């Protein structure tokens, strides 16, 4: 099982208060949602606006991907993996 993040796409999900992004395990697409509060933990100066949250996500992308990989490897299979502030 090798999870990669070849696609830099991400989207702000106001309804779910988070940022949705995707990884790939072979041909399987794996969805992740990181809570806005988790992004704010990584970049405390982040405001609540879409552009600010996405910029903070981009700045912390490497760390977010490491936590996403750990969550994926240590969890049972799901259609969506949620990343919370306590994960960071």
Secondary structure as UniProt FT lines:
FT   STRAND          3..4
FT   STRAND          10..13
FT   HELIX           14..16
FT   STRAND          18..25
FT   TURN            26..27
FT   STRAND          28..35
FT   HELIX           36..42
FT   TURN            44..45
FT   HELIX           50..59
FT   HELIX           61..74
FT   STRAND          80..83
FT   HELIX           85..87
//
